[in-house]
Each structure stands twice: as structure tokens, then as C-alpha cells.
Amino acid sequence: MQHDLTINSITGTSPFDVYVCDITNTYCFFVSGITTSSFTFTVPTPLNGVEELLLKVVDSTGCEKFTYYSC
């Protein structure tokens, strides 16, 4: 079953790179480079169906922000 995630707002310096990672931050998959603060995407196949995820957003200055999701 596909999971969609929506980012409602991002703080930092645009553009942003968005990754979805397993809960241990061992396996991360690049989702997209974005310039807006709102974005919806489908979780990549290797992590689709996983109940716990980390969303990693990296801004243009290299700052990383992790957000925990429980599906």
C-alpha cells in the first residue's frame, strides 16, 4: 500500500533536498529537490509499508532536520 507524506512548511535556506530514511537512518532515499515550503510525495518503494520513517530535509547551507513519522 502506498503512503503519501505532505510537508506543510520548511524553515531554512532554499532550495531543499528531501530524503526518506528508515528509522535507524541507515537507508535513505532521495525524494526530490524543492524550493517551496509545501510538498506532497509518495514514499519510495523500498520503504513503502514501513510503519516508522524519518524524513530528512537538507537546506542549501547543509543544515539537516529530521522528523519522525509513524504511519
Secondary structure as UniProt FT lines:
FT   STRAND          4..7
FT   STRAND          16..22
FT   TURN            23..24
FT   STRAND          28..34
FT   STRAND          39..42
FT   HELIX           45..47
FT   TURN            48..49
FT   STRAND          52..58
FT   TURN            60..61
FT   STRAND          64..70
//
